[in-house]
Amino acid sequence: MPPSQLHATFLPDLASPADGRLLFYGGEHPHRAAGELGLPPGDTATTRLYLQGDLTEVTGIAIPARSVLTALARVASRPDITPSVAAWARVAGAVADDKFDDLDKIANELPPEGHAAPHSEDHVWTRAAAVASFVESYTELQRSDSGLNLRLVTAQHTDPGDVRVNADLRRYQAHGIAWLEAAAEGGAGVILADDMGLGKTLQSIGLLVRRAGGAPHLVVCPTSLVGNWQREIARFAPQLTVHLHHGPGRTKHAEPLLEADVVVTSYSIALRDVKLIRSIAFDTIVIDEAQAIKNHRSRTAGAVRDLTGRVRVALTGTPVENHLAELWSISEFVNPGLLGGQTDFKRRFADPIEIGRDPAAAALLRARIDPVVLRRMKEEVAADLPPKIESTVACTMTDEQAGLYKETIREAFDEGLGDGITRRGRVLKLLTKLKQVCNHPAQAIGVREGDLAERSGKLDRVTEMLAEVADEGAKALVFTQYRQMGEILSEHLPAELGVDAPFLHGGLDQAARDRLVDEFQVGEGPAILLVSLRAGGTGLNLTGASHVVHYDRWWNPAVEDQATDRAHRIGQTQTVHVHKLVTAGTLEERVDELLARKRAIAEAVVGTGEDWLGELDDSQLRKLIELDEGGGY
């Protein structure tokens, strides 16, 4: 007779250690009891255990070791759990904290219910053997030649069979779904890092479809993509019900979330409502634009890591924007402990690779992550994608801009830049002001009185370019990192060109953003869409454009590429022309030259934005920013 309370035991698998499962059994509703403990969903399993000397058939919930570890470790000190659950929770805690020396002592505390799986006739697995099997199952990912890793690598080239999505899957997309499914079944978290525009959203929806029918799935994404995910699920998998957990009217209760197939929310709401969302055991958790958690110390990263799910998937086209520590942070979400602790990772991988250029360390890291990080590039799998032609457009300064530029530099050095944190802040403030002068004097001084034309060489040049685009019946995206500049453009371009130029920025609500995207994508929609780089630089599908203009430079190639690939992605049928505006003779031109020479390492060194420039001394700074009198203004 099964016990009346929830117990736990491990079911080893000799042939395939990764397929070992921790079984929670006993009581009338083991699934419900496990859920009340905050454990992730598992599979219903019926097996025979030796209980009080008798071979007894029990039905319970079976969960992979890696999937259950973090959540189980959290309940170790609860007074309302049975000794077998408490002992396995202590095992999980020791493994999570790398305290493997404690396992022998904990194993001796396992009661009979905690190691009740038959080993052979009339024999059960010993305490020590059961714990060792659990550890072996958990550490399968850390052995590059393990059966699980072999399955994952093989799945990257496997046909998944029928996937019920409304799309003609490309071969690499079908393989991606097969890989995601193999990882989910094996209890491994994964990072889908395909080049931007190759359909990461579609592949992850394919996984959600394959795993639908049990606990709800969760998608966490930037605010700008919440509506996009809702539309894409409705388009590719209308059979899935979606609950949008967003906006001021969102629910404060779990029931509506539990009733949906997929819950879609943003990083900001996941942080704000972490208590509610953490109370739900999801089947699959997908985080989109996963570089949002690249800083492992951020509150957002901590909140996302604390969510409970059976399967974890991170989507990012730029798994390393700045440093290898970002890869560690994303990996720590999908596979806690796979790359060791942060200090250990820095010592073994980050420093040798980034500082020492150590090929052995790089090869070791590659072997560790290859099975769980899938990255395909456009040139490899989408040869039919139209070309992308990039050009740098040199713009001249007006006399007004040149005078304001030189005056800004003179005032900054006359006042002094200071040192330490103060210096860093003043340098970045100076650089921002100079970039704004290059954009338009009205942005730099904060006043938009009088005409906007003929005061900025850059504005005049982009007006000419966009007039040609509109005349040929094409469409253009214009990216700026400044909302004020976007507003200047949205006022100037319609007046000069007689065309609509709506502005998609972070101040718009989700419905307004979605409407702008939908209107731009249709043939009769506006020829120009102005986009804030922060609000629309990631995730959106804007293949209606054949021209992309970077009005001002973000100075991080990865971020600019993400923005460009709003247009250069699957579904694009036209050549995409990318125009990067640079004001000649200024810091814009010199930083552009620097990045062109060092693009191979820029993604690892430059970082997001201009923070790296704050480290320059006065001499280096002057050389970078002073106006070249021969610059052509």
C-alpha positions as CSV (number, residue, x, y, z in Angstrom):
1,M,0.0,0.0,0.0
2,P,1.5,3.4,-1.0
3,P,2.3,5.8,1.9
4,S,-0.2,8.5,2.8
5,Q,2.3,11.4,2.6
6,L,4.5,12.6,-0.2
7,H,7.9,10.9,-0.4
8,A,10.8,11.0,-2.7
9,T,13.1,8.4,-4.2
10,F,15.5,8.3,-7.1
11,L,14.9,6.0,-10.1
12,P,18.3,5.4,-11.7
13,D,18.7,4.5,-15.4
14,L,21.9,2.4,-15.9
15,A,21.8,2.6,-19.7
16,S,21.2,6.4,-19.8
17,P,22.1,8.2,-16.6
18,A,20.4,11.5,-17.8
19,D,17.1,9.6,-17.9
20,G,17.2,8.9,-14.2
21,R,14.3,10.6,-12.5
22,L,13.5,11.8,-9.0
23,L,10.1,10.3,-8.2
24,F,7.7,12.0,-5.8
25,Y,5.0,9.5,-4.7
26,G,2.4,8.9,-1.9
27,G,-0.7,10.6,-0.8
28,E,-3.9,11.1,-2.8
29,H,-2.5,13.7,-5.2
30,P,1.3,13.6,-5.5
31,H,1.2,16.1,-8.4
32,R,-0.6,18.6,-6.3
33,A,1.6,18.0,-3.3
34,A,4.7,18.5,-5.4
35,G,3.3,21.6,-6.9
36,E,2.5,23.0,-3.4
37,L,6.2,22.6,-2.6
38,G,7.1,24.8,-5.6
39,L,8.5,21.9,-7.6
40,P,8.4,22.1,-11.5
41,P,6.0,19.9,-13.4
42,G,7.0,16.3,-14.1
43,D,5.7,13.3,-15.9
44,T,3.2,10.9,-14.5
45,A,5.1,7.6,-13.8
46,T,3.9,4.2,-12.5
47,T,6.6,1.9,-11.1
48,R,7.2,-0.6,-8.4
49,L,9.1,0.2,-5.2
50,Y,10.1,-1.9,-2.1
51,L,8.0,-0.4,0.7
52,Q,8.2,-2.0,4.1
53,G,9.7,-5.1,2.5
54,D,6.9,-5.5,-0.2
55,L,7.2,-4.7,-3.9
56,T,4.4,-2.1,-4.2
57,E,3.1,-0.4,-7.3
58,V,2.9,3.4,-7.0
59,T,2.0,6.3,-9.2
60,G,3.8,9.6,-8.8
61,I,5.5,12.5,-10.6
62,A,8.9,11.9,-12.1
63,I,11.2,15.0,-12.7
64,P,14.8,15.1,-14.2
65,A,17.5,15.8,-11.7
66,R,18.7,19.0,-13.3
67,S,15.1,20.4,-13.7
68,V,14.2,19.8,-10.0
69,L,17.5,20.7,-8.3
70,T,17.1,24.4,-7.6
71,A,13.4,24.3,-6.5
72,L,14.0,21.2,-4.4
73,A,16.9,22.7,-2.6
74,R,14.7,25.6,-1.4
75,V,12.4,23.4,0.6
76,A,15.1,21.6,2.7
77,S,14.2,23.5,5.9
78,R,10.4,23.2,5.7
79,P,9.0,21.4,8.8
80,D,6.0,20.0,6.9
81,I,7.8,17.6,4.6
82,T,8.6,13.9,5.1
83,P,12.1,12.7,6.0
84,S,12.7,11.3,2.5
85,V,11.8,14.6,0.8
86,A,13.9,16.5,3.3
87,A,16.9,14.3,2.7
88,W,16.7,14.6,-1.1
89,A,16.3,18.4,-0.7
90,R,19.5,18.4,1.3
91,V,21.2,16.4,-1.5
92,A,20.0,19.0,-4.0
93,G,21.3,21.8,-1.9
94,A,24.7,20.2,-1.5
95,V,25.0,19.6,-5.3
96,A,23.8,23.2,-6.0
97,D,26.4,24.6,-3.7
98,D,29.2,22.3,-4.9
99,K,29.5,20.7,-1.5
100,F,30.0,17.2,-2.7
101,D,31.9,16.2,0.4
102,D,28.7,16.5,2.3
103,L,26.9,13.9,0.3
104,D,28.1,10.8,2.1
105,K,26.7,12.1,5.4
106,I,23.4,13.2,3.8
107,A,23.1,9.8,2.1
108,N,23.2,8.0,5.4
109,E,20.2,10.0,6.5
110,L,18.0,8.7,3.7
111,P,15.1,6.7,5.2
112,P,13.9,3.5,3.4
113,E,11.3,5.4,1.4
114,G,14.1,7.6,0.0
115,H,15.9,4.7,-1.7
116,A,13.1,2.3,-2.5
117,A,13.8,1.6,-6.2
118,P,14.5,-2.1,-7.1
119,H,18.1,-2.8,-8.1
120,S,17.6,-6.5,-8.6
121,E,15.3,-9.2,-7.2
122,D,14.7,-8.6,-3.5
123,H,17.3,-5.7,-3.4
124,V,16.9,-1.9,-3.5
125,W,19.5,0.6,-4.5
126,T,21.7,1.5,-1.4
127,R,21.6,5.0,0.0
128,A,25.0,5.8,-1.4
129,A,24.3,4.3,-4.8
130,A,21.0,6.2,-5.2
131,V,22.6,9.5,-4.3
132,A,25.6,8.8,-6.6
133,S,23.2,8.0,-9.5
134,F,21.4,11.3,-8.9
135,V,24.6,13.2,-9.0
136,E,25.7,11.3,-12.2
137,S,22.4,12.2,-13.8
138,Y,22.8,15.9,-12.8
139,T,26.4,16.1,-14.1
140,E,25.7,14.5,-17.5
141,L,26.0,17.9,-19.2
142,Q,29.4,18.5,-17.7
143,R,30.9,15.5,-19.5
144,S,31.4,16.3,-23.1
145,D,31.3,12.6,-24.1
146,S,28.1,11.7,-22.1
147,G,25.1,10.1,-23.7
148,L,23.0,13.2,-23.1
149,N,25.4,15.5,-24.8
150,L,25.6,13.0,-27.7
151,R,21.8,13.1,-28.0
152,L,21.8,16.9,-28.0
153,V,24.5,17.2,-30.7
154,T,22.8,14.6,-32.8
155,A,19.4,16.3,-32.4
156,Q,20.8,19.4,-34.0
157,H,20.6,17.6,-37.3
158,T,17.4,15.6,-36.7
159,D,14.0,15.7,-38.2
160,P,11.4,16.3,-35.4
161,G,8.5,14.8,-37.3
162,D,5.2,16.6,-37.5
163,V,5.2,20.0,-35.8
164,R,1.7,21.5,-35.8
165,V,2.6,25.1,-36.7
166,N,1.2,27.2,-39.5
167,A,4.5,27.6,-41.3
168,D,6.7,25.9,-43.9
169,L,9.7,25.2,-41.7
170,R,13.1,25.6,-43.1
171,R,15.3,22.6,-42.6
172,Y,17.4,24.3,-40.0
173,Q,14.3,25.4,-38.1
174,A,13.0,21.9,-38.0
175,H,16.3,20.7,-36.6
176,G,16.2,23.5,-34.0
177,I,12.8,22.3,-32.8
178,A,14.1,18.7,-32.6
179,W,17.1,19.9,-30.6
180,L,14.9,22.0,-28.2
181,E,12.6,19.0,-27.7
182,A,15.6,16.6,-27.0
183,A,16.9,19.1,-24.4
184,A,13.5,19.4,-22.8
185,E,13.2,15.6,-22.5
186,G,16.7,15.3,-21.1
187,G,16.2,17.9,-18.5
188,A,18.8,20.3,-20.1
189,G,18.3,24.0,-20.5
190,V,19.5,25.5,-23.7
191,I,20.4,28.8,-25.4
192,L,19.1,29.2,-29.0
193,A,21.6,31.8,-30.3
194,D,20.8,31.8,-34.1
195,D,21.8,34.9,-36.0
196,M,19.2,37.6,-35.9
197,G,16.3,37.1,-38.2
198,L,16.5,33.3,-38.6
199,G,13.3,32.5,-36.7
200,K,14.1,31.8,-33.1
201,T,10.6,32.8,-32.1
202,L,9.0,30.3,-34.5
203,Q,11.3,27.5,-33.3
204,S,10.5,28.1,-29.7
205,I,6.8,28.2,-30.5
206,G,7.3,24.8,-32.2
207,L,8.6,23.5,-28.8
208,L,5.6,25.0,-26.9
209,V,3.2,23.3,-29.3
210,R,5.0,20.0,-28.8
211,R,4.8,20.3,-25.1
212,A,1.3,21.8,-24.8
213,G,-1.4,20.2,-22.7
214,G,0.1,20.2,-19.3
215,A,1.3,23.1,-17.1
216,P,1.3,26.5,-18.8
217,H,4.3,27.8,-20.6
218,L,5.9,31.3,-19.8
219,V,7.5,33.7,-22.2
220,V,9.4,36.7,-20.8
221,C,10.5,39.3,-23.2
222,P,11.3,43.1,-23.5
223,T,8.2,45.3,-23.2
224,S,8.4,46.2,-26.9
225,L,8.0,42.5,-27.9
226,V,5.0,41.5,-25.8
227,G,2.5,42.3,-28.5
228,N,4.8,40.7,-31.1
229,W,4.8,37.4,-29.2
230,Q,1.1,37.4,-28.9
231,R,0.7,38.0,-32.7
232,E,3.3,35.3,-33.6
233,I,1.7,32.7,-31.4
234,A,-1.7,33.5,-32.9
235,R,-0.2,33.3,-36.4
236,F,1.9,30.1,-36.1
237,A,0.0,28.2,-33.4
238,P,-3.6,29.5,-33.0
239,Q,-4.5,26.4,-31.1
240,L,-2.6,27.7,-28.1
241,T,-4.4,30.1,-25.8
242,V,-2.4,33.1,-24.7
243,H,-2.7,35.2,-21.5
244,L,-1.0,38.6,-21.8
245,H,0.2,39.4,-18.3
246,H,0.9,43.1,-18.9
247,G,-0.4,46.6,-18.4
248,P,-2.0,48.3,-15.4
249,G,-5.1,46.1,-15.6
250,R,-3.3,42.8,-15.3
251,T,-4.5,40.2,-12.8
252,K,-3.2,39.8,-9.3
253,H,-4.2,36.2,-9.1
254,A,-2.7,33.0,-10.5
255,E,-5.9,31.4,-11.9
256,P,-6.0,33.3,-15.2
257,L,-2.4,32.4,-15.8
258,L,-2.9,28.7,-14.9
259,E,-5.8,28.5,-17.4
260,A,-3.7,29.5,-20.4
261,D,-1.4,27.5,-22.6
262,V,1.1,30.3,-22.8
263,V,1.6,33.3,-20.5
264,V,3.4,36.3,-22.1
265,T,4.9,39.0,-19.9
266,S,7.8,41.5,-19.9
267,Y,11.0,41.5,-17.9
268,S,9.8,44.6,-16.0
269,I,6.5,43.0,-15.0
270,A,8.2,39.7,-14.1
271,L,10.4,41.6,-11.7
272,R,7.4,43.6,-10.3
273,D,5.1,40.6,-10.0
274,V,7.8,38.1,-9.1
275,K,5.9,36.7,-6.1
276,L,2.9,35.9,-8.2
277,I,4.8,34.5,-11.2
278,R,7.2,32.5,-9.0
279,S,4.1,30.8,-7.3
280,I,3.3,29.0,-10.6
281,A,5.1,25.9,-11.8
282,F,5.5,26.4,-15.5
283,D,6.4,23.6,-18.0
284,T,8.6,25.7,-20.3
285,I,10.1,29.1,-19.6
286,V,11.3,31.0,-22.6
287,I,13.3,34.2,-22.1
288,D,13.6,36.3,-25.3
289,E,16.4,38.8,-26.0
290,A,18.2,37.0,-23.1
291,Q,20.9,39.6,-23.0
292,A,18.5,41.4,-20.7
293,I,19.9,39.2,-17.9
294,K,23.5,39.5,-18.9
295,N,24.3,41.3,-15.7
296,H,23.9,38.4,-13.2
297,R,23.8,40.9,-10.3
298,S,20.8,42.7,-11.6
299,R,17.4,42.3,-9.9
300,T,15.9,41.3,-13.2
301,A,18.4,38.4,-13.6
302,G,17.8,37.3,-10.0
303,A,14.0,37.3,-10.5
304,V,14.2,35.3,-13.7
305,R,16.5,32.8,-12.2
306,D,14.1,32.2,-9.3
307,L,11.2,31.2,-11.6
308,T,10.0,27.6,-11.5
309,G,9.9,25.6,-14.7
310,R,10.6,22.1,-16.0
311,V,12.3,23.4,-19.2
312,R,14.4,26.6,-19.6
313,V,15.2,28.2,-23.0
314,A,17.0,31.4,-23.6
315,L,16.8,33.2,-27.0
316,T,19.4,35.7,-28.1
317,G,21.1,36.7,-31.3
318,T,24.0,38.1,-29.3
319,P,25.0,35.7,-26.5
320,V,28.1,37.8,-25.8
321,E,27.7,41.5,-26.3
322,N,30.4,42.6,-23.9
323,H,32.3,40.0,-21.9
324,L,32.2,36.2,-21.4
325,A,30.6,36.9,-18.0
326,E,27.4,37.6,-19.9
327,L,27.4,34.1,-21.4
328,W,27.9,32.8,-17.8
329,S,24.9,34.7,-16.6
330,I,22.6,33.4,-19.3
331,S,23.9,29.9,-18.9
332,E,23.3,30.2,-15.1
333,F,19.6,30.7,-15.9
334,V,19.2,27.8,-18.3
335,N,21.7,25.3,-16.6
336,P,22.7,26.4,-13.1
337,G,26.2,25.2,-12.2
338,L,27.1,24.0,-15.7
339,L,29.9,26.6,-16.1
340,G,30.8,26.6,-12.4
341,G,30.6,29.5,-10.1
342,Q,31.3,33.0,-11.4
343,T,34.7,33.2,-9.7
344,D,35.7,29.8,-11.0
345,F,34.4,30.7,-14.5
346,K,36.5,33.9,-14.6
347,R,39.6,32.0,-13.5
348,R,39.2,29.0,-15.9
349,F,37.7,30.7,-18.9
350,A,37.0,34.4,-19.0
351,D,40.5,35.7,-18.1
352,P,42.5,33.1,-20.1
353,I,40.3,33.7,-23.2
354,E,39.8,37.5,-23.0
355,I,43.2,38.4,-21.7
356,G,45.5,35.6,-22.6
357,R,43.8,34.5,-25.9
358,D,44.3,30.9,-24.6
359,P,43.1,28.5,-27.4
360,A,43.0,25.5,-25.0
361,A,40.6,27.4,-22.6
362,A,38.5,28.4,-25.6
363,A,38.3,24.8,-26.8
364,L,37.4,23.6,-23.4
365,L,34.6,26.1,-23.1
366,R,33.4,25.3,-26.6
367,A,33.2,21.6,-25.7
368,R,31.2,22.4,-22.6
369,I,28.6,24.6,-24.3
370,D,28.3,23.1,-27.8
371,P,25.5,20.7,-26.9
372,V,23.4,23.3,-25.2
373,V,24.1,26.4,-27.3
374,L,22.9,26.4,-30.9
375,R,24.1,29.2,-33.2
376,R,23.5,29.2,-37.0
377,M,24.5,32.1,-39.1
378,K,22.6,33.5,-42.1
379,E,25.3,32.7,-44.6
380,E,25.2,29.1,-43.4
381,V,21.5,28.3,-43.4
382,A,19.8,31.1,-45.3
383,A,21.8,31.6,-48.5
384,D,18.7,32.7,-50.3
385,L,18.3,35.7,-48.0
386,P,18.9,38.9,-50.1
387,P,22.2,40.6,-49.6
388,K,22.8,43.4,-47.0
389,I,24.9,46.3,-48.4
390,E,26.4,48.5,-45.7
391,S,27.8,52.0,-46.3
392,T,29.1,54.9,-44.1
393,V,27.6,58.2,-45.1
394,A,29.9,61.2,-44.3
395,C,28.0,64.3,-43.4
396,T,29.4,67.8,-43.1
397,M,28.9,70.2,-40.3
398,T,27.2,73.6,-40.6
399,D,29.0,76.7,-39.1
400,E,26.5,76.6,-36.3
401,Q,27.3,73.0,-35.4
402,A,31.1,73.6,-35.6
403,G,30.9,76.6,-33.3
404,L,28.8,74.7,-30.8
405,Y,31.0,71.6,-31.0
406,K,34.2,73.6,-30.2
407,E,32.5,75.6,-27.5
408,T,31.3,72.4,-25.8
409,I,34.8,71.0,-25.7
410,R,36.3,74.2,-24.5
411,E,33.8,74.6,-21.6
412,A,34.3,71.0,-20.5
413,F,38.1,71.3,-20.3
414,D,38.0,74.7,-18.7
415,E,35.8,73.5,-16.0
416,G,37.9,70.3,-15.5
417,L,36.8,66.7,-15.8
418,G,38.0,65.6,-12.3
419,D,38.9,62.1,-11.6
420,G,37.4,58.7,-10.5
421,I,33.6,58.3,-10.7
422,T,33.1,62.1,-11.2
423,R,35.4,62.1,-14.2
424,R,33.6,59.2,-15.8
425,G,30.3,60.9,-15.4
426,R,31.6,64.2,-16.9
427,V,33.3,62.5,-19.8
428,L,30.1,60.6,-20.8
429,K,28.1,63.8,-20.4
430,L,30.5,65.6,-22.7
431,L,30.4,62.8,-25.3
432,T,26.6,62.7,-25.3
433,K,26.5,66.5,-25.8
434,L,28.9,66.2,-28.8
435,K,26.9,63.5,-30.4
436,Q,23.8,65.7,-30.0
437,V,25.6,68.6,-31.6
438,C,26.4,66.2,-34.6
439,N,22.7,65.3,-34.7
440,H,21.2,68.8,-34.7
441,P,21.9,72.0,-32.7
442,A,18.2,72.0,-31.6
443,Q,18.7,68.7,-29.8
444,A,22.0,69.9,-28.2
445,I,20.5,73.1,-26.8
446,G,17.1,71.7,-26.1
447,V,15.2,74.4,-28.1
448,R,13.4,73.9,-31.4
449,E,12.7,77.5,-32.4
450,G,12.7,78.4,-36.0
451,D,13.5,76.3,-39.0
452,L,15.2,72.9,-38.6
453,A,16.6,72.7,-42.1
454,E,20.1,74.0,-43.1
455,R,21.3,73.9,-39.4
456,S,22.5,70.3,-39.4
457,G,24.5,68.7,-42.2
458,K,23.3,65.3,-41.0
459,L,19.6,66.3,-41.0
460,D,19.9,67.8,-44.5
461,R,21.7,64.7,-45.8
462,V,19.1,62.2,-44.4
463,T,16.3,64.3,-45.8
464,E,17.8,64.0,-49.3
465,M,18.3,60.3,-48.9
466,L,14.8,59.6,-47.6
467,A,13.4,61.7,-50.5
468,E,15.0,59.3,-52.9
469,V,13.7,56.3,-51.0
470,A,10.1,57.7,-51.0
471,D,10.4,58.6,-54.7
472,E,11.3,55.0,-55.7
473,G,8.4,53.6,-53.7
474,A,10.7,51.9,-51.1
475,K,10.5,52.0,-47.3
476,A,13.1,52.9,-44.7
477,L,13.7,52.5,-41.0
478,V,15.5,55.3,-39.3
479,F,17.1,54.5,-35.9
480,T,18.1,57.0,-33.3
481,Q,19.0,56.5,-29.7
482,Y,17.5,59.8,-28.6
483,R,13.8,60.4,-28.2
484,Q,14.2,64.1,-28.7
485,M,16.0,63.5,-32.1
486,G,13.2,61.2,-33.1
487,E,10.7,63.9,-32.4
488,I,12.7,66.4,-34.4
489,L,12.7,64.0,-37.3
490,S,9.0,63.3,-37.0
491,E,8.3,67.0,-37.2
492,H,10.8,67.8,-40.0
493,L,10.4,64.9,-42.5
494,P,6.6,65.1,-43.1
495,A,6.9,68.9,-43.6
496,E,9.8,68.5,-46.0
497,L,8.8,65.4,-47.9
498,G,5.1,65.3,-47.6
499,V,5.1,61.7,-46.3
500,D,4.1,60.2,-42.9
501,A,7.1,59.4,-40.6
502,P,5.6,58.0,-37.4
503,F,7.9,57.5,-34.4
504,L,8.0,54.2,-32.5
505,H,9.5,54.8,-29.0
506,G,9.3,53.6,-25.4
507,G,6.6,56.1,-24.4
508,L,4.0,54.5,-26.5
509,D,1.7,51.8,-25.1
510,Q,1.7,48.3,-26.5
511,A,-1.3,48.8,-28.6
512,A,0.2,51.9,-30.3
513,R,3.5,50.1,-31.0
514,D,1.7,47.2,-32.5
515,R,-0.4,49.4,-34.7
516,L,2.7,51.3,-36.0
517,V,4.4,48.0,-36.9
518,D,1.3,46.6,-38.6
519,E,0.7,49.8,-40.7
520,F,4.4,50.0,-41.7
521,Q,4.4,46.4,-42.9
522,V,1.5,46.8,-45.4
523,G,2.3,48.2,-48.9
524,E,0.2,51.3,-48.5
525,G,1.6,52.1,-45.1
526,P,4.1,55.0,-44.4
527,A,7.3,55.0,-46.3
528,I,9.4,55.9,-43.2
529,L,9.3,54.6,-39.7
530,L,11.4,56.3,-37.1
531,V,12.5,54.0,-34.3
532,S,14.0,54.5,-30.9
533,L,16.9,52.0,-30.7
534,R,16.0,50.9,-27.2
535,A,12.3,50.5,-28.0
536,G,12.6,48.8,-31.4
537,G,16.1,47.6,-31.8
538,T,15.3,44.0,-31.0
539,G,12.7,41.3,-31.8
540,L,10.4,43.2,-34.2
541,N,9.8,42.0,-37.8
542,L,10.0,45.0,-40.1
543,T,10.8,43.4,-43.4
544,G,8.7,46.0,-45.3
545,A,11.9,48.2,-45.2
546,S,14.6,47.8,-47.8
547,H,16.7,50.7,-46.3
548,V,18.0,51.1,-42.8
549,V,19.4,54.4,-41.6
550,H,21.4,54.7,-38.4
551,Y,21.0,58.4,-37.7
552,D,23.3,58.4,-34.7
553,R,25.8,55.7,-33.7
554,W,25.4,53.4,-30.7
555,W,29.1,52.4,-31.1
556,N,28.5,48.8,-30.3
557,P,28.4,46.6,-33.5
558,A,26.2,44.0,-31.9
559,V,23.5,46.5,-30.9
560,E,23.5,48.1,-34.4
561,D,23.4,44.7,-36.1
562,Q,20.3,43.8,-34.0
563,A,18.6,46.9,-35.2
564,T,19.5,46.4,-38.8
565,D,18.2,42.8,-38.7
566,R,14.7,44.1,-38.0
567,A,14.6,44.3,-41.8
568,H,17.3,41.8,-42.9
569,R,15.6,38.6,-41.7
570,I,13.6,35.7,-43.0
571,G,10.7,37.0,-45.0
572,Q,12.8,39.8,-46.6
573,T,12.7,39.6,-50.4
574,Q,14.7,42.8,-51.3
575,T,18.3,43.8,-50.9
576,V,18.7,45.7,-47.7
577,H,20.8,48.9,-47.8
578,V,22.2,50.0,-44.5
579,H,23.3,53.6,-44.2
580,K,25.4,54.7,-41.1
581,L,25.6,58.5,-40.8
582,V,28.8,59.9,-39.5
583,T,29.7,63.6,-39.1
584,A,33.1,64.2,-40.7
585,G,36.0,65.5,-38.6
586,T,34.3,64.7,-35.3
587,L,34.4,62.0,-32.7
588,E,31.8,60.1,-34.7
589,E,34.2,59.6,-37.6
590,R,37.1,58.6,-35.4
591,V,35.1,56.1,-33.3
592,D,33.7,54.6,-36.6
593,E,37.2,54.1,-37.9
594,L,38.2,52.5,-34.6
595,L,35.4,50.0,-34.7
596,A,36.0,49.3,-38.4
597,R,39.6,48.3,-37.6
598,K,38.8,46.4,-34.5
599,R,35.3,44.9,-35.3
600,A,36.4,41.4,-34.5
601,I,37.0,42.3,-30.9
602,A,34.6,45.2,-30.5
603,E,31.8,43.1,-29.3
604,A,34.0,41.8,-26.5
605,V,35.6,45.1,-25.6
606,V,33.4,48.1,-26.4
607,G,30.3,47.2,-24.4
608,T,26.9,48.7,-24.7
609,G,27.0,52.4,-25.3
610,E,30.0,54.7,-24.6
611,D,31.1,53.6,-21.1
612,W,34.5,52.5,-22.4
613,L,35.3,56.1,-23.5
614,G,35.0,57.2,-19.9
615,E,38.4,55.4,-19.2
616,L,40.4,57.7,-21.6
617,D,42.8,60.2,-20.1
618,D,42.8,63.9,-21.2
619,S,45.3,63.5,-24.0
620,Q,43.5,60.5,-25.5
621,L,40.1,62.2,-25.1
622,R,41.2,65.4,-26.9
623,K,42.7,63.3,-29.7
624,L,39.4,61.5,-30.1
625,I,36.9,64.4,-29.9
626,E,38.6,67.6,-31.1
627,L,37.2,68.9,-34.4
628,D,39.3,68.3,-37.5
629,E,39.4,71.8,-39.1
630,G,39.8,69.9,-42.5
631,G,36.8,67.8,-41.8
632,G,34.7,69.6,-44.5
633,Y,32.3,71.6,-42.5
